[in-house]
Amino acid sequence: MKLRQIAFVAALALLPMLAAAQEKPVVLRASAVLDGRGHVLKDKCIVVQGGRIVAIHAGSGARNAAAYDLRGLTVLPGWIDAHVHITYHFGPNGRAVDKDETPQQAAYAAAANAWATLLAGFTTVQSVGSPGDKPLRDAINAGSLPGPRILTSLEPFFNTKPTPDELRKQVDQRKADGADLIKIFASKSIREGGTQTMSDEQLAALCGEAKAQGLRTLVHAHSAQSIEAAVRAGCTEIEHGVFATDDDLRLMAERGVYFDPQAGLIFHNYFDNKARFLGIENYTEEGFAAMEKAVPLAIGVVHRAMQTPNLKMVFGTDAVAGAHGRNAEEFIYRVRDAGQNPMDAMVSANSLAAQAMDLGDKIGAIAPGLEADIIALDGNPLDDITAVRRVVFVMKGGKIYKYVASGKSPE
């Protein structure tokens, strides 16, 4: 009897593997592939089975496989946005805050943001700033809703009153609540000057405890003082950094800290939707004037970051209401305005971003064994960066969500 029980349990354990083995493979035929690690592959067949890439080779593909013809397009890994606010949206009143909005309306808006983001080619995002991210993340993971893979910080840390010991306990609670990482405000908003808010001791407590709990830390920091304090506190990644000095950039490179600056989308989204934000908290006329002045500084820091040896600059948009589904516009600002090499821009949203999230062995590249997160563009972003606007194929985890490449059914 005992042997039969063991055999039964072993058979149950094998069921997922058997199901994956029996699943019909899918072949993507591609004439040009950006592998996410800085290489261009020509005339390849990408074989997908069980949600993963199982092989890449030349030829007609696997026998008895459904084939999708992506030849004439540019195929690359699904993009990763390291900084979004996926639940932020314009309410029924047309404004960024609507106190009369129902929970149901907010939930539908968040789901719509997730869908728009996925269709735009972003198969993974890091959402940092709202407890509402969690149910959306969990619903997408469960397959109940379509959307990008979400990593969330839940509620960010911005209160400067708690003691270091109290902050450590709060980090522990975030982990218990299901946070994937910790988000910290070390400085004020750029609309308020960006000066340091958290003390050096508070930052050390937050980032030290997060590391002890196996969590990464993303730090909102604009001023040179707040950037240096966060880096020396052992934090994982610096966001924004509009006033970063060359010394700050070199320090990040020396300490292996990731840098996530924004070159344009976040600012222009605010300017285009000014009436929807104006009058809410620090979205004042003075705040908008400060953002106008920050635009050339932001472009400048991205340009200087590119020239800093060994600095790991990832791709993040800080997408808020109005920007979801337009995340790829940030590529255009980076390449056209800040002068980033197009291949480097792609890698920053693929393998480098995956590495920053400790997911380099799962996503971020087109390689056997990784998740089948694959997109295709009508055009080549290495020659024309505006091709990022023309996403015609989206696959996430082996499931196809968008296919308008040829209007044909799979072979």
Protein Blocks (a to p, Z undefined) as FASTA:
>chain_A
ZZmmmmmmmmmmmmmmmmmmmpccdddddfbdcehnopacehiadddeehiafbdcedjb
jehiacddfehiacddddddfbdcfkbccdfkopabdfkbcfklmmmmmmmmmmmmmmno
pabdcdehifklmmmmmmmmnopagcdddddekjadfbfkbcfklmmmmmmmmmmnopab
dcddfbdcfknoopafbdfklmmmmmmmmmmnopacddddfbfklmmmmmmnopabdghj
lmpcfklmmmmmmnopacdddfklmmmmmmmmmmmmgopajlcfklmmmmmmmmmmmmmm
mmmmmmmghiacdddekiaehigoplmmmmmmmmmmnopafklmmmmmmmmmmmmnopmm
mgopacehiacdddddedjfklmmklmmmccbdceehiafbdcknopacZZ
